[in-house]
Amino acid sequence: MKKNLFILAAAATIVFGMSSCAGADCIECTSSGQTTKICEDDYTEVGGISWDTYRNNMLLNPACKKAK
């Protein structure tokens, strides 16, 4: 039962992540074969430094690029 709930939660997270990035300003970073996509809307919900500063600093990393 716990395994099924975990799978459903993971699937919901993936779907939410994909839908929240639609049409948004995003960056995509790849490390050790894993790709992570971070979008402005998701980032600003958490807070911290401005999105522009965060995005520009992340794009200095050769493993990161702008994504759509």
Secondary structure per residue as TSV (DSSP state, phi and psi in degrees):
chain	resnum	aa	ss	phi	psi
A	1	M	-	360.0	-45.3
A	2	K	H	-62.1	-36.9
A	3	K	H	-63.1	-42.9
A	4	N	H	-64.1	-40.8
A	5	L	H	-65.2	-39.0
A	6	F	H	-63.2	-43.7
A	7	I	H	-62.7	-43.0
A	8	L	H	-64.6	-41.2
A	9	A	H	-64.8	-42.2
A	10	A	H	-63.7	-43.7
A	11	A	H	-63.3	-41.5
A	12	A	H	-64.1	-39.7
A	13	T	H	-63.4	-43.2
A	14	I	H	-64.1	-45.8
A	15	V	H	-64.0	-43.8
A	16	F	H	-62.7	-44.4
A	17	G	H	-60.9	-40.6
A	18	M	H	-69.9	-41.1
A	19	S	H	-73.7	-33.0
A	20	S	H	-72.6	-18.6
A	21	C	T	-93.0	-4.9
A	22	A	T	-62.7	117.5
A	23	G	T	75.0	5.3
A	24	A	S	-95.0	167.6
A	25	D	-	-79.3	117.4
A	26	C	E	-134.3	159.3
A	27	I	E	-126.9	152.0
A	28	E	E	-130.3	126.4
A	29	C	E	-121.6	140.6
A	30	T	E	-119.4	129.6
A	31	S	E	-145.4	128.6
A	32	S	T	52.8	38.1
A	33	G	T	80.9	-4.2
A	34	Q	E	-99.8	130.8
A	35	T	E	-107.5	131.1
A	36	T	E	-121.4	133.2
A	37	K	E	-113.6	126.5
A	38	I	E	-122.0	128.2
A	39	C	E	-113.9	155.7
A	40	E	H	-55.1	-45.8
A	41	D	H	-59.5	-44.9
A	42	D	H	-67.4	-39.8
A	43	Y	H	-65.9	-45.7
A	44	T	H	-69.2	-23.2
A	45	E	H	-65.4	-32.4
A	46	V	H	-82.3	-34.1
A	47	G	-	93.2	-173.5
A	48	G	S	114.4	-151.3
A	49	I	S	-67.2	164.6
A	50	S	-	-61.4	153.1
A	51	W	H	-59.7	-43.1
A	52	D	H	-59.8	-44.3
A	53	T	H	-64.8	-46.3
A	54	Y	H	-60.8	-49.5
A	55	R	H	-60.2	-47.0
A	56	N	H	-63.2	-39.7
A	57	N	H	-66.6	-40.6
A	58	M	H	-66.7	-35.5
A	59	L	H	-71.5	-12.9
A	60	L	T	-71.0	-21.7
A	61	N	S	-78.2	125.5
A	62	P	T	-63.6	-15.8
A	63	A	T	-84.2	-2.9
A	64	C	E	-115.2	150.2
A	65	K	E	-150.8	163.8
A	66	K	E	-69.6	144.1
A	67	A	E	-132.4	161.7
A	68	K	-	-116.6	360.0
